[in-house]
Amino acid sequence: MAETVVACPKCASKLKLMGDVAGKAVKCPKCATAFRIGGAAKSAGPDAPKKAPRCAVRSN
């Protein structure tokens, strides 16, 4: 499974995301800011279940 590390645009916390997260919305567990990960979203059928990517705050 691919790992992606992104920074929260508000508090700059590093979020470690597992799986394909391009184009998906995530919420920072530290400050609760919701934002979308850059990249193209995968198209899924209308009946496809929506799963939020797993994320964790990475300490520096």
Steps between C-alpha positions, in 0.01 A plus 500: 500500500636840403578755769457874442610773741328839475501812715180652637451840333394660831722356775777340285473164680635213293230245415602152390231361268476141384360395162402700193397840638532722191194724471349388832395722787663444840471662842803589710479309830684780681305815397195345323559694177350321199694520173537314171814313400639616164483278193228349287221310668428145390157464350280245671149389431210661688461190719865483600550526878675814614794434731700772669877453482672398821721773641723560796689802626873455461709666768814683389 
